[in-house]
């Protein structure tokens, strides 16, 4: 299976016909997964935790939206076998793994999944990020790489630029993006294309407008899990599948093969 890093948007993504079509078209071109492992920007927990594997609930982790966004459902089956495999691959005295039986899928997980796999018939597991350190997340991803051979789709779900203090929903969603967002997006596109993993790891110092594009780094962090899971010696085989901006934020998303 390939590995994905996608920009997941907010609940109103469902109203964006272009973005929903892009996500649906992307998944239609992928091999059908046996299960999906989601690593979302919206779940930071240490020690590393895995979500519920039975009666997987949704976490409506957003505020101030119309009621209809809190009525969305996604009744995907749990993935107890995947949880066991992840635990075997990651658990150690230095990296303990536990299961949070009450934790469901947050909007970083289910919002894109509703568009990509609307039938909700593929088992889904969410994994927390126990740190935001790029190197540590990369190593977690490398340990998860064997899951690809058994058909698991590993998805890092974040946002290529993410600064909500400058997010203005009163403007049209396709308004021109600010320079800090376009500059960071262009840098990320180029560095991913050349496979400079070291530069990506040090993006806060190497990328233009990095601290404005990511005042906090949790939405770029899932990329490092994806990079680790896809890593091979030499230039990573990846392509930018979705690009463009949504209310000024870069929705660029990559497939790593």
N, C-alpha and C positions, 0 to 999 in steps of 0.2 A: 504494500500500500504506500502511496505517497504520504507526505506530512503537510499540513496546512498551517499557515498563519493568516488569520482573517481579522479585518476590522469589523466589529460586531454591531456598531451603531447603538441606538437606544430603541425602546419599544416602538416609536413612530417609524422605524425602518420599514415596518410592515405596510406603510402607506406610500412608500417610495417605489413606484412601479419599475423604475430602471434598476434599482439596487436589488429588489426581490427577484427580478428576472436574471440578473447576473449571478446571484447565489444559486438559483435553481438550475441554471445552465451549467454552472461549475460542477455541482454534484452529479448532474446527469452524465457528465463526461468522465466520472471517476469509477473505478471498480466498486462494486457494492461491498461495503464493509460488513464484517461479522459483528463488529461493535465499534463504538466511538468513545474515545477518551478525550474529554474536554479539560483544558487548562485555561481558566478565565481570569481576567484581570480583577474580577470582583470577589475572588476568594483567596485571601492571604491568611494562612493559618500554619503555625508551627507548634509541635511537630507536623510533618506532612500528613494530610488527612484525605480520606476518600469519602465520597458521598454515599447516601443510602443506596442499597441494592434491591430493595423491595418497596413497592408503592412509592416510587420516586416523586416527591413533591416539587413544586416550583417555588422559587424564592423571588417575590416581587420586590426587588431591592432598588426601588426608585420611588420618588415622591412628586406629587403635584401634577400628575398626568390624569387625563380623563378616565372615568371608571372602566371603559371598555378594555383598556390595557391591562387591568387587573383581573380580567375575566378570561384571558387567553389560557388555554390548556395545552399540555403536551405530554400525553400519557405513554411515554416510551417505556419499554421494559427495563428493569434493572439489569446490572451486569455483574453478578456475583463471581463468575469465573474470571472475568477481567480484573476484578478487585483482588482476587487471589493471585493472579499472575503479576499484577503491579506490586503487590506486597512482596512476593518472592524476589522480584528484580531489585527492589529498592530498600527493603527493610534491613537495617543493620544497627549496631549500637550507636553509630554516628548519625544515622538517618532513620529514626524510628518512623513507622507508619501506623496510623490508627484509623478506624472507621467512625465517622460521625453519622449515626443511623438516622438523625433528624434532619440532616442537611440535604437539600434538594438542588435542582439546577437553577442557577441565577440567570439574570437576563443576558449575561455574556455568553451563556451556553444555549439557552432555549430560543432566544430571538433568532439567531442564524439557523438553528436546527429546524425551526418551523418552516423556514423557506427552503432549506436544502433537502430535508427528509420529512415532508409534511405528513406522511402516513404514520409517523412515530412508531415504526415497527422494528427499529434497530436498537439493541440494548445500548444504553448510555451510562457512562460513569464520569463524574467530575472529580478532579484532583486539585487540591489546594497548592498554592505556591508558598513554601515555607520560608522563603527569602526573596529579595529582589536583586540579589547579587547575580550579575550575568553569568559569571563563570560557574557558580554553583548550580544555577538553573540549566546551563548547558550540560553539565555532568549528569544531572538527573535525566535530561533528554537522552543522552548517550546510553544510559542504562535501560531506558525504555525501548530502545531501538528494536529488540527482538519481537516486540508486539506486532510490528509491521508484517512479519512473516506469517502471522496467524490471522491476518486480515483486519487488524484493528486500525482504524483511522485516528491518528493523533492530531488534535486541533489545538493550536494556541490561539486564543481569542482575546484580542485587545483593540487597539486603535493606533494607526501609524502616527498620527499626531492627536494630542488630547490635552486641551487647555480649556476647561469649562468656565474659567473666570472671563474668558474672551468669547465665549459661545453666546450667540444672540439668536434665539429662535424666532424673534420678530422679523428677521430678514428672510428673504426667500432662501430655500435650502441650496439653490444653485448660485447664490451670490458669489462674486469673486473671492477667492480665499486670500487671507492676509499673507504678507511676505514671509513671516516666520514659519507658517505652515507649508507654503510652497517650497521654501528653501530646504527645510528638513526632509520633505517628501522627495525632492530631487536627489538629495544626498543619499537617502536610504535606497532609492531605486538604483543608483549607480553602484553603491557599495555592495548591495546584494548581487547585482549583475556580475561584478568582478570577484565575488566570493571572499571579500576581505573580512573574515570573521573577527580578526583582532581589532579592526576599526569599529566594527559593530559592538564588540564588547566594551569599547571605550567611547561609546557614542556621546556621552555627556561632555567629553572634552574634544571629540573629533568632529561632531556634526554641527552645522550652523544652526543657531537659534535653538539648541537642544533643550535648554532649561525653560525656554518659553513654550516650545512644542510639548514638553513633558515636565511641568513643574514638579510632578511626582511621577515616578517611572513605571508604575504598575501596569500601564496599558501597553508599554513596549516590552515589558519583561516576558510575556508568554512566547515572544519570538525566539528567545534563547533556548527554551525547552524544545521548540520545533527544530531549531538549527542543530541541537545536539542529537535529536532522534534521526535526523537526515544526514548527519556528518559522514563524509568520506574524505580521504586524502585528496587534495586538489580542490579545484573550484566547485562549490556546491552546484548541483544541477537544479536550478530553480527558474521559475518564470513568474512574472507579475501578471496575475489573472484579472484583478479588479483594480481600477485606478479612478482618480477623480476626487472631488471634495464634497462634503455634506455639511452645510452650515460652517464652512471654513476648515473643517477637520479632514485630514487625508484618510480616505477609506481604502488605501492601497492594501492589497492582499496577495500573498504568494503561495504557490504550490512548490514544494520541494520533493524531488523524486529520488 
